[in-house]
Amino acid sequence: MLQSIRINKFAIFANSNLEFSPGVNIIIGENGTGKTLLLKAIYADAKFRKERSEGKFITGLEELHKNESLLSTLGIDGEYADSFLKNVEFYVDPVKGRSLSTNCNTVFIPAKEMLTHANGLLAMKEKYGKNMPFDITLLDIIKNAQGWRLKETPPIAKRIEPLIKNSIDGTVDVRDDGSFWMEKSDGTSIPFSMEAEGLRRLGLIWQLLMNGSINENSLVLWDEPESSLNPSNLPLVASIIMELQRNCVQLIITTHEYNLARYIDIMRKKEDKVKFISLYKEKNTVSYSYADSFLKLQPNSIDDAGERLYKDVIQKSMEDLHDE
C-alpha cells in the first residue's frame, strides 16, 4: 500500500512529500499541475520495481535507458528518466507487508477509452516497439482487460457488478481474437465501436473486476473517471469507488468534476478512509494541500470555478433585468 511519495526535483515538482490515505485519494487541480504525471510516476515506479525483481534487466542507470516500460510510461527521455530514479522515492506500508513490485497489483485506468481498437493498437506495438506513439499505460489497460473472466464472481465485485450490469444493460465479452463486445440483456451483441463511450468505460470497470485485474491487493490509479460519462452516472462511479476502498483497494484518482467529488463526500461513512489533495502552482513549482472533505479543501480549483459561474449567472440576470 502506497504511503507517500517524496519528490526532490522532477519535472514541475520540487521538494514535495505527498502522503496518501490507504483508501480513496482524490486529486484536484488546474491543468498543468501534474495530476496525471503523478499517476504515471507511481505506475512507472511499480513497473520498474516489478521488472527489476523479475530479473528482466540489471539494476543501474545504464540499464534504465533500455527500460522501455519506464521511459514510455512517463513519456520522457533518458535524462529525465535519470532524474526520476534519483529524485523520486516511494514508501509503502511496512506493517501489512504489501509491495508495489510484487504483492500489490497496480492498475492504471487512463482517461482515454482504448478497448475499441485493442487489436490494432497491440499489433502496432508489436511492429513498431519503442517507436509506438502511445505510452505504456494505454496499452497495459488493454492487456489487463483482455484477461479471461473468472468462473465465479469475485467477492470484491458482488455488490458492484449488478450496478454496472444494469447501467450498461448487459455484460462485456472478450472474443477469441481479443476484441471486445457488449452482450446486451436482450441477447444481442454489439462491438465496442458501436457502443456509447461512456458505457464502454463502465464496461471496462466491470471487466477488470470480473477477470480479477482489480482485487483486494490492488492499487488503482484512475485518471478522470468522469470522462465521457453523463452526470447521471456519477453516483454509480462514486459508489464503485467507495465500495472498492471498503474492500481494501487503495485508489488514487484525478478529477475535474464537482459532482463526483461531492458524491464521494456524501456517500462516505464514518469508517471510510478518504483524502482530498489539491495541487496548485506557486512560484514556478507545484504545491499541495490536504483535507478530509471536498468543501474543506483549499485552494479548490473546482469549487472556485463553480463560484465564478454562479457570480456570472447573477451578473447576467441583473443585466437582463436592466435591459427589460
N, C-alpha and C positions, 0 to 999 in steps of 0.2 A: 504494500500500500504506500503510495507516494505521500511523504510528509511535507517536503519542501524542495524548492529549487533555489540555489544560490548562484547568481549571475554576476561576475565581476565586470567584464566588459565584453558584450557580444551584441552585435547589430545595434538596435536602439536602446538596449538595456544596459544599465551601469549600476554596479553596487546594489543589486536587488536581492532580496531574500524572501521569496514568496512562500507562504505557508498554506497548506491545503487541509480542508476537512476530509475525514475518512468517508464521508457520504457524498453530498452534492456540492459542487463548487460552480457558481455562476459568474462568469467573467463578462463584464461590460466595458465599453469604452468607444471613443470615436474611431473612425477609420484611421489606420496608420499608427495605432498604439501598441501593436504587436500581439493581438489576441490569437490569431491563427498561427503566427510564428511560434508563440509559446506552446501551443498544442503540438505543432510539428517538432519542436525541440524535444518535448517529452517523448514523442513517438520515435524520433530518431535515436534517442538515447536507449530506449527499450530494445530497438532492433540491433543497435551496435553491441550492447551488452549480450544479447541473446546469441548473435552470430559469433562473438568472441568466445562465449562459454561453450559453444558447439564446435569450436576449433576450425571455423571456416576461413580464418585468416589470422596472422600473427599480430599480437598486440604491438602497437608502436605507431608513431606519426607517419613513418614511411609507408606503412600499410594502410593508413587512414585514407590516403589519396586513392587507393584501389577499392575502397569500400563503397560500392555503388549505392547501397541502401541508405547510408548516412548522407552522402552528398545529394542524392536525388530527393530524399525526403525533405531536406531543408532548402533545396534549390540553390545551393551555394557552390563556390569553387573551393579548391584546396586550401587557400589562405584562410577563408572564413571557417573551414572545417577544423583547421588547426586551432583557431580562436575558440571555437565551440568546445573542443575537447579540453583545452587548457583552462577555460574561464567559466564553464557551466558545470555545476555539481548538483547531483540528485541524491536525496536522502529518503530511504524507505523505512517503514515501521519495523524495528528490530524485535519487537515483542511478539508479533504474530509471525515473524519469520518469512514474510512474503516478499519475493524479489521481483523487480520489473523484468529481470532477464530470464527467469525460469518458471516459477510457480504462478506468476501473475500474467494472465493473458491480456495483452493491450490491444484494444481495437480503436482505430481512428475512423470516424464517420464524417466524411467531407460534406461541405455544403452543396457540392455538385452531385447530381444523380448519375452514376456511372454504369448501372447494370444494363441499360438499354442496348448498348453496343459492346457488351462484355467480350465476346469472342474476337471481334475485330481489334479491340484495344490490346488484348493479350497477344494476339498474333503480331501486331505491330511491335510490341515489346520484345517478342522472340526474334523478330527480324532486325530491329534497329538497336537493341540493347541500351547502352548508355546514352545514345542519341535520341531516345524516345522523348517526345516533348510533353511528358506528364510526369509528375512526381510520384514516388512510390506509394503514397497514401491512396491515390486514386486507383491504383492497380491492386493494392492489397485488399481493399474493400471488396473488389470483385471476387478475388480468391476466397476470402472469408465467406462470402455469400454463396459461393458455389458448393460449399460443403453439403454433404447429403443430410437430409433431415433425420433426426433421431427417431427410433421406433416409437418411443413414448414421449409425451410432452414433459420437458424438464420441469422440476418443481418451481424453479425461478420464473417460468413462463405461464404457469397455470392461471394466475389472476390476470395477466396482461394479454395473453394470446386471444381470449374470446373478445376483448375490447377492440383489438386491431382487426381481427377477422370480421367483426361486424362493421367496422368503419370502411374497410376495403371491399366488403361484400364478397369475401372468398378467402383464398389462400394463395401462396406462392409455390410454383413448381419449377424445379431446375431439370431441364431435359438432358438427355444423354450427351448432347453436343455442347452442354454448358450454357445454353440460352435460358432466359427467364421468362416465365409465363404467369399470368393471373388465372387461377381456376375459380371462376365465379360460382356463387351458390346455386345458380340455375343450371349448372352443368356445362356452361360454355367456357371456352379457353381463349384468352386474349394475350397476344405477345406484349411484352412490356412497352414496346414502342407505341402501342395504341392506347395505353392507359394514361390517365392524368398523372403528371409528375408528382403532385402531392401524394397521391395514393401509392405511387411507386416507392416513395420514401418511407411511407408507413409499412409497405410490404417488405422493404429491406430490414426494418427492425424485427418484424415477425420472423423472417428467415434467419437472422442472426441468433435469435432466441431459440428457434426450433432446431437449429443444427448445432447448438452448443457453443457457437463462437463467443457469445456473451453468456458468462456463467458466474457463479458466486465468487470466483477469484479474478474477475475482470477489472481492468481499469479502462473505462470508456471515455474517449476523447471525442466530443461531439461538437462539430463546428456548425453553428446556426441551425438548430433543429427546426426553426420556423420556416426555413427556406422552402418556397413554393407551396406552402400549406395555407389553406383558407383559415382565417381566425377561428372558425367554429371547431377546428381540430386541435387547437392549442390546449384545451383542458385535457384531451386524451394524451397529448405529448407530456404535459405536466404530470399526469397520473403515471405514465410509463417511467418517467424519471424518478418520481418519489418511490414507486414500487421497487425499482431496481436497487436503490440505496437501502431499502428495508431488507433486501436480500444480499447484503454485504458487497454490493458493487460500488466501486468508487467512480464518480463521474466528474469530469471537468468539461464545462460547457461554455461556449461563447454565444452571445445573443445580442440582437439589437431590438428585440421585441418586448415592449412594455407588458403586454397581456400575459406572455409566457412567464416572465419574472414574477408578476403579481399572482398568477395562479399557483406557482410554487409556494409563495408566501402563504396563500390561503389554504392550500392543501396540507401543509406541513403539520405534523403532530409534535407533541412535546418531546418525544424521544428521537425525532428525526434530526439528522445532522446536516445542516445547510449553511453554506458560507457564500456571501456575495463579495466579489472582488472588483474594484474599479481600477482600470488602467487609464492614466491621463498624462499628457505631455507637460513637462515642467523643465524649463531651462535646457532645451535640446535633448532631453532624455525622457524616459518613462518612469513615472512614479506610480504608487499604488496605495489603496486603502481597503479596509475590510469593514463588513457589517454583518450582523446575523439576520437582517431583514432588508428587503429591497428599498423600502422607504427611508431607512436609516442611513443608507449608503451615500457618502459624499466624497468627492463630487459624483454626480449621477447624470451622465450624458443623455440617457434615455428619458429620465424624468424631466430634465431641463428642456428637451425638445418638446415634450408634451405641454409644458408650461408656456413655451413660446407660441405653440399652436393655439392654446386657449386665449392668450392675450391677443393674437392676431384675429381670432374669431370675434372677440369682444370689440376690437377696433373696427373691424369690417361691419359689424352690426350697428355700431354707433354711426358710421359713415352712411350706411343705408338709411337709417332713421333721419339723418340730417338732410339727405337728398330728397326724401319724401316731403 
